[in-house]
Amino acid sequence: MCRREQRRERYTHMTSHESWNPGKLLELSGSYWQTCTLHAAVKLAVFTHLGPGPMDAVELAKALDAEADAVERLLNALSAMRLLDKRDGLFSNTAASTAYLVKGADQYIGHMILHHHHLLASWGRLDEAVRSGGPVRSRVSFSDPETREAFLMGMFNNAMLTAPKLVESLDLAGRHRLLDLGGGPGTYAIHFCRRNPELTASVFDLPATREFAERVIARFAMQARVDFIAGDFVAEAIPGGYDVVWMSHILHGEGPETCREMIRKAHQALEPEGRIIIHEFILDDDGAGPVFPALFSLNMLLGTPEGRAYREKELRQMLSSEGFHRIERPDFLGPTGSGLLMAAK
């Protein structure tokens, strides 16, 4: 079995369904009930309030300034979902909710869950987007501060889950300057530098991202090796002199021509034999899988004029047309099916 088939098999196993029947279809159709229950609990900080120890519904309702009977119904549902434990009328976090859903935990993913919550209304209008072929919501990166913060910190949550394994899979020995194009909070730049002592990095992103990026950079005490450059990488020129350009989850927000232009700018920013590394939700060449990239392409339909998930052959063609060679697909599979393409100038 070739590496591509192995990747497909691994991801299919992660997302496979049993044979479809009416019961399974109705279970899928109503699965948003559990989604909304989780979203409400994160918005209300239920897991964080339970962090210090067990509470009953009345006690927690007072802490949340909410109605006790409604709180108990929510807590019972969370217990049925195995996100809380209930014993003798007291509710407490499980090991999983303690690790992932309590604010301040190293592996907290609540920001990403809130980002998903902000997308929920647009997914209810998917039929409209399919009919019109255009978005039904504004771009998250240009949204109100609360929505944008959830998006940026959600990207931080995702990157914190993915980056440690990813940076170990890439050999950047002998590389000295990395450009994290559209890097948001700069999480990948930080992890690349932590993994490679000779490396410094610049995060290039919109001015509104600076505060978040500098906060994260300071959190890891990396100010001496990671800086922030404010700019619009779609509309503006980008600086040069780098031997690595890292492009994580930015191509899917744009149409093919803009993607080619960004890859062209990356080529110009690289020194000879510099390396471009693309991190994306990559579709198979027939476009019919894996599951998450295929669904993510619909998410881009809902929120962008031209964004989409791209097939591997499309990304390879973009790279070769802009002067890159030695294009390869490293054997990496992210938690939600993300993959890498790498090429040399």
C-alpha positions, 0 to 999 in steps of 0.5 A, spaced: 500 500 500 502 506 497 503 512 502 497 516 499 493 510 500 495 509 507 493 516 509 486 515 506 485 508 510 488 512 516 483 518 516 477 513 513 478 509 519 477 515 523 471 518 520 467 512 518 460 511 519 456 504 520 452 502 514 447 507 513 439 506 515 434 510 517 436 510 525 443 512 523 441 518 518 436 520 524 442 520 529 446 524 524 440 529 523 439 530 530 447 530 532 446 538 532 443 537 539 449 535 542 453 540 539 449 546 541 449 543 548 456 543 548 457 550 545 452 552 551 456 549 556 462 552 553 459 559 553 457 559 560 463 556 562 460 550 566 466 546 566 471 552 568 466 553 574 466 546 576 474 546 576 475 547 583 470 541 585 463 538 584 457 542 585 449 541 585 445 545 580 442 550 585 449 552 587 452 552 580 446 556 577 447 562 582 454 562 580 452 562 573 446 567 574 441 562 571 435 559 572 436 552 577 431 548 573 434 549 566 441 549 569 440 542 572 437 540 565 443 542 561 448 538 567 444 532 566 445 532 558 452 533 559 452 527 564 449 523 559 454 525 554 459 523 558 462 530 559 460 531 566 460 525 572 453 526 576 453 522 583 449 524 589 446 530 586 453 533 585 456 534 578 463 534 576 468 534 570 471 528 567 478 527 566 477 529 558 473 536 560 478 537 565 483 537 560 480 540 554 474 545 557 477 548 563 479 555 561 487 556 563 488 548 561 494 547 557 490 543 552 484 548 552 480 548 546 474 552 548 476 558 543 475 553 537 468 551 540 466 558 540 469 559 533 464 553 531 458 556 535 459 563 531 459 559 524 453 555 526 447 560 523 451 560 516 451 552 516 443 552 517 443 556 510 447 552 506 442 550 501 442 558 500 449 558 499 449 552 494 443 555 490 447 562 489 454 559 489 456 565 494 457 566 501 451 567 506 456 570 512 461 575 512 469 573 513 470 571 520 477 575 519 473 581 518 468 580 524 466 583 530 472 583 536 468 577 540 468 573 533 475 575 531 478 573 538 474 566 538 477 565 531 484 567 532 484 564 539 481 558 536 487 557 531 491 557 537 488 552 540 488 548 533 495 549 532 497 547 539 494 540 538 498 540 531 504 543 532 508 539 536 508 533 532 508 537 526 515 540 527 518 534 529 516 531 522 520 536 518 527 537 518 529 544 518 536 543 520 541 549 517 535 554 516 535 560 519 529 565 517 522 563 517 516 567 514 510 565 517 505 568 512 498 569 515 500 566 521 495 569 526 497 568 533 504 565 531 503 558 534 507 555 528 513 560 528 514 559 535 514 551 535 519 551 529 523 556 533 523 552 539 525 545 535 530 549 531 535 553 535 538 556 529 532 559 527 528 566 527 521 567 524 517 573 522 509 572 523 506 576 517 499 578 518 493 583 518 495 589 523 488 587 527 492 580 529 498 584 532 495 584 539 494 577 539 500 574 536 505 579 541 501 576 547 502 569 544 509 570 543 510 573 550 507 567 553 512 563 550 518 568 552 520 568 544 520 575 543 528 575 541 526 570 536 519 571 533 517 578 531 511 580 527 510 584 521 503 588 519 501 587 512 496 584 507 499 578 504 494 578 499 494 585 497 501 587 498 508 585 497 511 581 502 519 582 505 524 577 502 531 574 505 527 568 508 529 560 507 523 557 509 516 560 507 510 557 512 503 557 509 498 554 514 491 554 512 491 560 508 490 558 501 483 555 502 480 562 504 482 564 497 480 562 489 485 559 485 488 565 482 489 569 488 493 562 491 497 562 485 499 570 486 501 568 494 505 562 492 508 567 487 510 572 492 512 566 497 517 564 491 520 571 491 521 572 498 525 565 498 533 565 497 535 560 492 534 553 494 529 556 499 523 551 501 515 553 501 511 548 506 504 548 505 499 546 511 492 545 508 486 540 508 488 537 502 482 533 498 484 527 494 485 528 487 478 526 485 475 531 490 471 526 494 474 525 500 477 525 506 471 527 509 473 533 513 476 537 507 470 535 503 466 538 509 471 544 510 470 546 502 463 547 504 465 551 510 469 556 505 463 556 500 459 559 506 464 564 508 468 566 502 467 569 495 472 563 492 475 559 498 475 552 498 479 546 499 484 544 494 485 537 491 493 535 491 494 535 484 491 542 484 496 545 489 502 541 486 500 545 479 500 551 482 507 550 485 510 548 479 507 553 475 510 558 480 517 555 479 518 551 485 521 544 484 522 537 488 515 537 490 513 532 495 508 530 500 511 528 507 507 523 511 504 527 516 496 527 518 493 532 522 488 531 527 482 533 522 486 530 516 490 536 514 496 535 510 503 538 508 506 539 501 513 541 500 517 544 495 524 548 493 525 554 489 
